[in-house]
Amino acid sequence: MTIQTDTQVNTQTNAKQPKKALSIVVGLSGGVDSSVTALLLKQQGFDVSAIFMKNWNEDDDDGYCPAEEDFADAQSIAAELDIPFHGVNFAPEYWDNVFSYFLSEYKAGRTPNPDILCNKEIKFKVFLDYALAQGADKIASGHYARVKEENGQFYLLKGKDNNKDQSYFLYTLGQYPLSRTLFPVGELDKTEVRHLAEKFHLASWDKKDSTGICFIGERNFSKFLSQYLPAKPGDMVTPEGEVVGQHQGLMYHTLGQRKGLGIGGRKSESSRLSQKTAQKAGQPWFAAQKDLQKNQLIVVQGKDHPLLYTNRLTASKLHWVSGKASEPPFQCMAKTRYRQLDQPCTITSIDTSHVKSTNNNTENQTHCVVEFEAPQFAVTPGQSVVFYQDEICLGGGVIN
């Protein structure tokens, strides 16, 4: 297939094409973003090949994580682009380095983000090492983010499409993986990406974006989790200790959750509730806190309840893209969840008193204190807080 397009992407290489084209291995998922990533790199004259990563060994009759369908789509795209392609099974590494952590966090009452850990441990570590061992110069993925090099320093930037920016999920990447990674679609809007895929007749042009956690897919989350962790039912209580319902396990709930509590609109039971609670019978309930010792889920009524907000958090397992943090206190912007708008904050302190020099993994031994200018809704332990200066992602950590 001969590809001609007027869309040029900054792929962090010299403007002049080298005599020997750089070898780029694309993580081809079968979706439109990675398909267009391969398309653009092929058009610009790079020596492009593709790998499909299988990260979960689901049952053949499962149907929830359609790896076979995605593999077939990726294989079709590679054939259309005339690039070498093969699949690699990283499921053992995924289980050890991502899924085990996922389970341990839920067991501890927190809400982890496996996509962030998958990027750190699998896509930009295991996959990167594999590709380089095969002779590649760099890898590329369909993430909506950008990399800029300046005076030997690599910066992680937000994607040009604010609605699709995925730098939040990439904050754990350091200088080495960024120096070896290209994000071509980070320069484009999603509409441009789909337009290019349609223009060059790629089968993925109208494929629906994947959502949620791949190993859970469309199945019921609670049912899936119960296969690995025993459920422990308990009381849902108000901050005053009044029992208003039952939960089937704290691990099934996240802070700020409204849907799925099963205690909304219970006007028929208002007679047995306290007068204060009965007066709010028409207001929705939200999960506000977890009491692990008592196995209780504290719930409140109304999204404006003060227990749902905080001006302050602590975070651990810190990672800084540059390799080090600015001297605190310093002001920046932050997100405590993916779709949140950037929030002004001050990192007031960074505690390195427990830093250990073993395994060169000092970021996991530090923690910081973050104070926000405005109260933040449903700051959730286990999720990540990610810091920014304008379009530059500074790094982040796991919320305690």
Sequence and secondary structure as in RCSB ss.txt:
>XXXX:A:sequence
MTIQTDTQVNTQTNAKQPKKALSIVVGLSGGVDSSVTALLLKQQGFDVSAIFMKNWNEDDDDGYCPAEEDFADAQ
SIAAELDIPFHGVNFAPEYWDNVFSYFLSEYKAGRTPNPDILCNKEIKFKVFLDYALAQGADKIASGHYARVKEE
NGQFYLLKGKDNNKDQSYFLYTLGQYPLSRTLFPVGELDKTEVRHLAEKFHLASWDKKDSTGICFIGERNFSKFL
SQYLPAKPGDMVTPEGEVVGQHQGLMYHTLGQRKGLGIGGRKSESSRLSQKTAQKAGQPWFAAQKDLQKNQLIVV
QGKDHPLLYTNRLTASKLHWVSGKASEPPFQCMAKTRYRQLDQPCTITSIDTSHVKSTNNNTENQTHCVVEFEAP
QFAVTPGQSVVFYQDEICLGGGVIN
>XXXX:A:secstr
     S     SS SS  SS  EEEEE  SSHHHHHHHHHHHHTT EEEEEEEE     TT  SS HHHHHHHHH
HHHHHHT  EEEEE HHHHIIIIIHHHHHHHHTT    HHHHHIIIIIIIIHHHHHHHTT SEEE   SEEEEEE
TTEEEEEE S TTT  GGGGTT  HHHHHTEE GGGGS HHHHHHHHHHTT GGGG     S TTTTTS HHHHH
HTTS    EEEE TT  EEEEES GGG  TT  TT S TT GGGGGGS HHHHHTTTS EEEEEEETTTTEEEEE
ESTT GGGEEEEEEEEEEEETTSS   SSEEEEEESSTT   EEEEEEEEE TT   GGG GGGG EEEEEEEEE
EE   TTSEEEEEETTEEEEEEEE 
